[in-house]
Amino acid sequence: MSAPRIMLAWTEDADRDLPLPAYATAGAAGADLRANFPPGQRADGLTLAPGARALVPTGLRMAIPDGVEVQLRPRSGLALKHGLTLPNSPGTIDSDYRGPLGVIVQNGGTEPVTIAHGDRIAQMVVAPVLRASFSLSGALDDTARGTGGFGSTGRD
């Protein structure tokens, strides 16, 4: 299977000197996305107070092929060192969306965190999409787990 091609376009106010999304290593599953602030915000970036969240622009729009989605995920180093996470992780970008790509970033740490222009803020994973059909049934098949929910499989 060949790798899907994600077509990218800059937004009108994007800094076109910043790198496009890229995989940091040969084995990386996610390509790094960077903060790409509008001209008036580039010098100062964005400071997030503890608990605060913001939509961070990437300066990109994308065309994703049918049958594929792009998932946005936190970067583990930012989560561990600064408490930065993506509250809707994984965030899904559908193949029919063509608007600006923004990343919802939240500071789950105890100190303010500044995101600078050009910082790597998230990673995007390209994944296949299966579309299901849905139907109602009067009864569902039984399983060993049954209706056991949160925590029902024990603690190991």
Residue pairs with C-beta under 8 A, 6 or more apart in sequence:
3 126
4 64
4 65
4 68
4 126
5 65
6 62
6 63
6 64
6 65
6 70
6 126
7 62
7 63
8 20
8 21
8 60
8 61
8 62
9 60
9 61
9 62
9 63
10 16
10 59
10 60
10 61
11 36
11 57
11 59
11 60
11 61
11 100
13 38
13 39
13 59
14 36
14 59
14 60
15 36
15 37
15 39
15 42
15 59
15 117
15 118
16 59
18 34
18 36
18 59
18 117
18 118
19 34
20 60
21 31
21 32
21 33
21 34
21 60
21 124
22 31
22 32
23 30
23 31
23 32
24 32
28 123
29 123
29 125
30 73
30 123
30 124
30 125
31 123
31 124
31 125
31 126
32 75
32 120
32 122
32 123
33 58
33 60
33 72
33 101
33 103
33 120
33 121
33 122
33 123
33 124
34 58
34 59
34 118
34 119
34 120
34 121
35 45
35 46
35 56
35 57
35 58
35 115
35 116
35 117
35 118
35 119
35 121
36 57
36 58
36 59
36 60
36 117
36 118
37 45
37 46
37 56
37 57
37 117
38 57
41 117
42 117
43 117
45 114
45 115
45 116
45 117
45 119
46 54
46 56
46 114
46 115
47 112
47 113
47 114
47 115
48 54
48 84
48 105
48 106
48 107
48 112
48 113
48 114
48 115
49 107
49 112
50 83
50 107
50 108
50 109
50 110
50 111
50 112
51 106
51 107
51 108
52 106
52 107
53 87
53 104
53 105
53 106
53 107
54 104
54 105
55 102
55 103
55 104
55 105
56 102
56 103
56 104
56 105
56 115
56 121
57 100
57 101
57 102
58 100
58 101
58 102
58 103
58 121
60 100
60 101
61 98
61 99
61 100
61 101
62 70
62 93
62 98
62 101
63 98
64 70
64 93
64 94
64 95
64 97
64 126
65 95
66 95
67 95
67 128
67 129
68 95
68 126
68 127
68 128
68 129
69 92
69 93
69 94
69 95
69 126
69 127
69 128
69 129
70 92
70 93
70 124
70 125
70 126
70 127
71 90
71 91
71 92
71 93
71 124
71 125
71 126
71 127
72 86
72 89
72 90
72 91
72 92
72 93
72 103
72 122
72 123
72 124
73 86
73 89
73 90
73 91
73 122
73 123
73 124
73 125
74 84
74 85
74 86
74 89
74 122
74 123
75 84
75 120
75 121
75 122
75 123
78 84
78 85
78 121
79 85
79 108
82 107
82 109
82 111
82 113
83 107
83 108
83 109
83 110
83 113
84 105
84 106
84 107
84 108
84 109
84 113
84 115
84 121
85 105
85 106
85 108
86 103
86 104
86 105
86 106
86 122
87 104
87 106
88 104
90 125
91 103
91 104
93 101
93 124
95 129
103 121
103 122
105 115
105 121
105 122
107 113
115 121
145 152
145 153
